[in-house]
Amino acid sequence: NPLERAISGVHAPDNGGSADIIILACPVSAHFALLRRIAKAMYNLDRKGLLGRSPARPPIYIGSLYAAGGFDWMSRIAFLKERPVDFDGAWKRSLGLFGLKAFPYLTKSLKAGEVTLHGRFPQLQVAVSPSNAGSRSRVKMLLDRVLQNNETGKKLEFLGLSSNEMLGGDGTCEEELQVMKEKDYTTASSAVAAANAYGGAKSAMIIAAQTHKQIKNAKEGGVTASAAAAATAPPIIMAANSGHSSTKNLLPPKPALDTLLTQSLADRADPLSSLAFLTCTLNSTNQILHPCILVALFRDEANPERNEQDGTISWNPTKELTPLPRFYADGAAKIEAGKLITAIAGGEMYFVIDALERLLSPRGYDPIAALHGGEPVGRKIMNVLGNSPHDLGSRSGLTNLALKTEFAKLYGSESVKEATAGGASDEEDTIGNRAGLINREKLLAWCMSTGLSRNSRLNAVLSPCIVDESSRKEDGTIQIKPNTQTRFFTDDTQHGLCIVLGLAELLGFDLERDMPQALYVVRRLQKWMKKEFVLPQEKVTAGSKIVSDAKDVSETSAPQAFGVKSVQELKRFLQLDVFSETPELNAEGVLKNSGLMARL
């Protein structure tokens, strides 16, 4: 089929050979369907040996220009669903996954077929799996070319435990980039590229062992340090099918190969970069902004009954001077929009981020919380005001509650009492979300509303509406309602706020108490969509799970859609290979029995 021809290069118009990179440039709601098509094609090509016959060839990288909504989660289930029974568990050519935290271009389309480029996003941050120097080197080379980073002066930064310290990691990536910059290892003759493309893991081990031996001899006095640095490394032999053979001395003037060929503790702690992808999912601004603006914009106090059912409001194009409401200029200007965005983005989201970070990340690392808020300026303001995720998690008591809950599940409630004996005790009535937790909340809400509504790049964007022409009056007033088939709904509700609520539930939060605004927004929007992603308030009873028990949760990206309902199940789920290459784990059995798989 056309997709298989494009990936393999067989009968493709350009005759350029098999692909190096497959990029998804699409709404988040399209990720899963496209990943399933890609997975099916990849399995078929792998079976036929058409992904590139040499196992030493660089991996094919599959990725999204906007990796929100649990992109790596979707990859796991897509490749598991499409995996043929005769797949032996190992790809003939390795695969890699990547995803950008923010879409790299600042664009708007006001007319079908026409897109206006306003500029490029200032920060290019990417999650890459597997987490190692070779993958990062290869993805950097590919994305620098695709995104024209050298021409535009943009710099690609890596997310996760290996990121630089400002992004919550241990600085491994910066060390690698520095070595590559000094030694020009970014070219095809580099040690990393040569090891990946020609010698594979065996040659890399030979080089590392030889380099270690020379350094060890120098330290023990066997040879001088300068002689060790100048010594000849074992050559890497070109692959037999390359048509010729040659040798290349790959040892740099000073020993630096250990930086590129050995694996850091950070990479070992999160080999699949699950925390890096989680950073993309939990720090995506659109998934908060759009639902909150929709709720505020499509409100009609004069006709609350109909408005509650489908969001219908009155609009007069002649009086308002625009055919439809402007989404940001009119919607974000509503006071309610600023209040909702601040309460969710600066409060309820932060409770989840801090608790999850403490439970998943090694102590001292904070790759998720380090990028809270999405934007650098807003992040700095929130930090200065004492509103970071760590601040909010501590003041609410919810992070400590999540830790105690998990400790009790693992070791029993009595063990919690013993472990916390003598410490400061939390009063029950001080735990949870409550008024006054966010410092300067009213000011932040005003700033958010004002900034969005007066943004010159956004003010011409119209709202996604359906017009009831039969309702048109003599003065031009019409009845309009939100179009629930647009990405403001399909992306941002199901694959945004529903994820946050699902994570809060498995962390042990009381959603009605701790996540009231996010819950209110989803409940209002799902009614317009004729769906049930969370239980409506009237269906909630003692012992019910607001997310897990919802009828349509399998249509979301909430962890419960994957059969994940506890922190331990989440940890096991994140250990699954993103391309279904590892032997079956317990988490895979849970996944097979999940609601999402049943729906498929």
FENNOR-V226309 format. One record per helix or strand of 3 or more residues. SS is the DSSP state (alpha for helix, beta for strand). FROM is the first residue (numbers start at 1). TO is the last residue. If there is no record, write none. Layout:
ss=SS from=FROM to=TO
ss=SS from=FROM to=TO
//
This chain:
ss=alpha from=2 to=8
ss=beta from=21 to=24
ss=alpha from=28 to=48
ss=beta from=60 to=64
ss=alpha from=71 to=82
ss=beta from=95 to=100
ss=beta from=105 to=111
ss=beta from=114 to=120
ss=beta from=124 to=129
ss=alpha from=133 to=146
ss=alpha from=149 to=152
ss=beta from=156 to=158
ss=alpha from=165 to=167
ss=alpha from=172 to=183
ss=alpha from=191 to=220
ss=alpha from=225 to=230
ss=alpha from=240 to=242
ss=alpha from=257 to=261
ss=alpha from=265 to=269
ss=alpha from=274 to=282
ss=alpha from=286 to=297
ss=alpha from=301 to=310
ss=beta from=313 to=316
ss=alpha from=317 to=320
ss=alpha from=327 to=332
ss=alpha from=335 to=360
ss=alpha from=369 to=371
ss=alpha from=376 to=384
ss=alpha from=389 to=396
ss=alpha from=398 to=411
ss=alpha from=413 to=420
ss=alpha from=428 to=430
ss=alpha from=441 to=453
ss=beta from=465 to=468
ss=alpha from=469 to=471
ss=beta from=477 to=482
ss=alpha from=487 to=490
ss=alpha from=493 to=506
ss=alpha from=511 to=514
ss=alpha from=516 to=529
ss=alpha from=537 to=539
ss=alpha from=553 to=555
ss=alpha from=559 to=562
ss=alpha from=567 to=574
ss=alpha from=586 to=592
ss=alpha from=595 to=599
//
